[in-house]
């Protein structure tokens, strides 16, 4: 979004965290023609060189048409600094070397080389920038201490060696600043990629969470509805009152399912907002027992749940709900036991039925068990599920009571 990255619940990220957009010009962004900056720099170089010529009268050659052509050419080639940084850095260095070799006044001609070098290093062409600067410095040494005898202005003495130190320091400063900007730019790009990856990871986790919620809600409610619909159809003619009871159970189960599905979908419409209704927890175990009883399954609950964090409470409830749903759907047993044990470190949930299995998939390789394992793993817990030695099926969940908070994604 043109240099702005919108983060969930946080608005627009700060530019100093992701870097100015013009320092990350790639693709179409990097091929824009920098007309304004190039025009301003050209005017500044022309005006500054004219002022420098007035201050160096008699020491250097006067500015003529050729000098101005070199100044305009050295500045104008900067239009291509984002497209051809290597060509531009050598072009500006060559123009500056010709300008100085012709004996014209010192001045802002070096700014064009500095900007070209900056653009080349930031774009990753470090050796080309260093080579161009080295060529310019070596050329200046040759002109100032050897070729000056044959070059204008006439009777020009050799330059003092201290001047070469100044120029060398200027070259080192340009390289240092450019390298610093390049390093910072790479860091910004890397941080932006990490933030994008973290955002994708959060989106994937949210999709998995919603998929688990919808599966658990719908699987349980539809199982109850399916069983009660079968009862209602079987007793519609012989026992209308019992059929009415079955229809009442269907209505209640479908209403509850719709409410929970609506709560899940509300989190999609208004991400980051607090839910309108509290998430279910183990305090609703009696409701699960009642719903299971309406399908003909007798559930005995042993033990009491300890105080749990909201995430662990929801996970424990969904695990028990899914386990009982699997008993209704896949087991021939009409009895199930839910046992809750806990100590200072963990809560242990055990859901048993006496079996036998009624289908080929009674081993539990479907999404229900996978969802339970994902819920437990997200909290640092474990799930064990499989046939019991004496027959039937057992689900054993161990959930830590103190869930470690995840580090914020950067």
C-alpha positions, 0 to 999 in steps of 0.5 A: 500500500505505497509504503504503508503496511496495515497491521491487524488492530494496530493501524499503520506501522511507523515508517521508521520501523519499515523504512522509507518507501523510496529506499526500497525501490524494486520492480516497477517502484524502482523504475520511476524516473527521478525527474524532480531531484535530478533537475534540482541537483543540475540547477544547484551544480550549475549555480554552485560551479558558477559561484566557485569559478568566481571565487577561484578566478586566476587559479582555474580555467573559466567556465565555458560551454564545454564545462557546462556540457560536462556539468549537465551531462554528469547531473543528467545521467542521474535520471538512470540511477535506479535503472542502470546504477553501474553505468551511472556511477562510472558515467558521473565519475568520468564526467567529473574526471574530465571536468577536473582534468580540463582545469575547471574550478572545484565545486559541487561537481562531486555531488553527482558522483556522491549521489551515483555512488550512494544509489549504486551501493544501496542497490547492491553494486558495491564493487562498481561504486568502489571502482568508480570512486577509486578511478576518480581518485586515481585520475585526480592524483595523476592530473594534480601531480603529473598531467597538470604540466600538459593540461589547462590552465597554463602554468598550473602548479602541482596540487598539495598532497594534503588535498589528496588526503581531503579527497580520500576522506571524502571518498571514504565518507561517501562509502561509509554512509552508503554502506550504512544506508544499505545495511539499514535498508536490508534490515528493514526489508528483512524485518518487513518480510518477518512481519509479513510471515508472522501475519501469515502465521497468525492468519493460518492459526486463526483459520485452524482455530475457526475450523476446529470450533466449527467442526466441534460445534457442528459435529456435536449438534448435528449428531444430537439432531441426527439421533433425535430425528431418527427417534422422532421418525420411529415414534411419530405414529406410535408415541407422538408425545415422545416424538414431540420431545425429540423434536424439542431436543432438535430445536434446542440443539440447532438453536445452540449450534446456530448461536455458537456458529454465529459467535465464531463468525462474529470474530471474522467480521470484527477481528480483535473485538471482545466476543459478545458471549463468553466461550464455553467451559467445563462449567457447562458439563451438565449441559453435555450430559443432558444432551448426551442423555437425549441421544440415549447415552448415559454419562457419569462425571467423576471429579470437579474441574479446577479454575482454568484459564479461558483458553484451557477451559474452552479446550477442555470443554471441546475435548470432552464434547468431541469425545462424547460425540464420537461415542454417540456416532461410532460406539455401540455403548450406551454408557460413558464416563468422564473423569477429571483429575488435577494437581498443581501442574495439570488437568487430566481428562479421561473419557471412556466407553465400553464399545464395541465400535460400530464403524470401520473408522472407530479408531479415530483418524478423522478430523475430530481427534486431529482437532483435539490433538491440535487444541492440546498441543496449542496449550502444551498438553497431550492427547492419547486416544485408542482402544481400551485393553478390556474393550471400548475406547478411551481418550486421555487428555493432559492440559497444563494449568499454567499456559506459557504466554507466546512471545509477540510476533514482531 
